[in-house]
Amino acid sequence: MTHNAAAPSRKPRRRGLLAPFVLLLIVALGWSAAWLWLRGQAEQRMDATALSLKSRGYDLSWESRTFTGYPFRMDVRLVNARVAEPSGWALRAPELNGEANAYDIGHWVIVAPRGVVMTRPVNGDVQITGQALRASFAGFKQYPPRISIEGANLVFTPAPGAAPFPLLSTAGLQLHVRPGPDDQGAIFFEAKGAKARFTGLMGRIAADRTADLIWDSKISKISALHGASWADAVGDWSDAGGTLTVQEGRLTAGEALLEAKSGALTVDDDGRLRGALDVTVREVASPDEALKSPEATAAAVAQALGRDPTLSATLKFENGRTRLGLFDTGPAPRVY
């Protein structure tokens, strides 16, 4: 009996083994091309924004710019960056590091590892340094865009010859700007563990104590807040009937308190606040401070008699002055 020889076995096809690697290579090449395209888009947007701002009298500039972050992020490093508006307000940073996801370059997180320098038109420069200082920008198709600024253990140092700055230092700082419905915008500011150099009533409340400050407000007619400079923008907004509605305002320093419960404010032609707020005031005055103003004297007398020195009153900003009831407590806060 004879047996047929076994048929030779087929050799395994290499095509099936290589297909996943070929597909992976195609995806990698496609993603690399897409990342390079996105980098080009980011460069073009920055350049176009800088040119647009320059045509309106603003300045957005940098000494050098480097893009990294491949494959999943879009990172940019700016050296000696500067942004300024026509009236003289400006921010400079020796180094800015920005980061966005490659699939969402409309949302940026920016860190200033060496701090920033803020220029005030009349009062001079203030150097801002600290443990951390970062900002987030998103929603550029809305007005205002979503902006968040956060800082930890910040120190505010005026340049030699510059005017004092209201804040000396803060353990924590937050500033959030948000768009809202019906042509509104919202602003939230918080400073914790702050050492301050306020004037007027706020100066007496804070004194030389560590203070916490919260300001939560809504702005109407936000679309009118445009102009060639900050002063022009505020002027146009005020002329359009824009108002600042206070949701919450509070300054606490130990037992001392200044709390705004409600009220609407506008800005006068001199750039100072105008309007009225319902407030609660509790001053804790030392004997020396009690002689400096009638309000402090009243608070000191109430303390001496064992009474609660808390006062509910109307805080008015009018004719460039701040008045608590019948008492003039100093200049009205200036917006520009």
C-alpha positions, 0 to 999 in steps of 0.5 A, a space after each residue: 500500500 502506498 501513501 500520498 505524500 502530505 501536501 506542503 503547508 502554506 507559508 503564513 502571509 506577512 500582510 496580516 501581520 504588518 497591517 496593524 503597524 502600517 495603519 499605526 504609521 498612517 495614523 501617526 503621520 496624519 496626526 503629525 501633519 495635523 499637529 504641524 497645521 495646528 501650530 501654523 494656525 496658532 502662529 497665524 492667530 497670534 500674529 493676526 491678533 498682534 497686528 489687529 491690536 497694533 492698528 488700534 493703538 494697542 501692543 502685543 509683542 514678544 522677543 522670541 516665541 517657541 512652540 513645542 508639545 508634540 504630539 498631544 499638546 500645543 505649548 508656547 514659550 514667549 520671552 519678554 512678552 508685553 501687552 499694553 493699551 493706548 492709555 498706558 496700562 501694560 503688563 510685561 513678563 520676562 517669560 510666559 509659558 502657555 499650554 493648550 490641548 492640541 484638539 482645543 487650541 481655543 482654551 489656553 492656560 498661561 503661567 508666568 514663572 518669573 512674575 509680571 510687571 504691571 504698568 500704571 499710566 500715572 502711578 508707575 510700575 508694580 512688580 508682581 511675584 509669588 509662588 504661582 501666577 497663572 491665567 486661563 483664557 477660553 470662549 473667545 467667540 463670546 464677550 467677554 471671554 472666560 478669563 481666570 487669574 489665580 495666584 499664590 503667595 503673591 507680593 506686590 512691589 512698586 518700582 522706586 519712585 512709583 506710587 504705592 499699590 493698594 495690595 502689599 501681599 496675598 496668600 491667595 488671589 482669584 479673578 474670574 470674568 464670565 459672559 452672561 445672558 442678556 448682554 451681561 458679564 460677571 466679575 468675581 475677585 477674591 484675595 485671602 490673607 492680604 496685607 493692604 494699604 487701602 485709603 479711606 473707610 477700607 483703610 480703617 477697616 483693614 488697618 495693619 491687619 491681615 484681611 480677606 476681600 471678596 467682590 462679586 458683581 454683574 455688569 449690564 450693557 457689556 457689549 458697550 465696553 469697547 474703546 480705543 483705551 480703557 478710559 474710552 471703553 468705560 466712558 462708552 459703557 457708561 454713556 450706554 447706561 451700563 451699571 455695575 450691580 453688586 452681588 456681594 462685597 466684603 472686607 474682613 480684618 479680624 473682627 472688623 467688617 465692611 460688607 456691601 449687601 446690594 446696590 448699583 454703581 456707575 462711573 462719572 466723567 472723572 472715572 470715579 464710582 457713582 451710586 449707593 450701596 447698602 452696607 454693614 460696617 463694624 470698626 475695631 478702633 484703637 485709641 489712636 484711630 478713634 480720634 481720626 474720624 467721627 465714625 471711628 470715634 462712634 465705634 470706639 464709644 460703642 466698644 467702651 460701653 460694651 455695645 456692638 459697634 456694627 452699623 448698617 448704613 448707606 455708602 454713597 459715591 457722589 461728586 468724587 467722594 465717599 460718604 457713609 451716612 453723614 460722614 465723608 470718608 474720603 475720595 470715591 474709588 477710581 476706575 480709570 
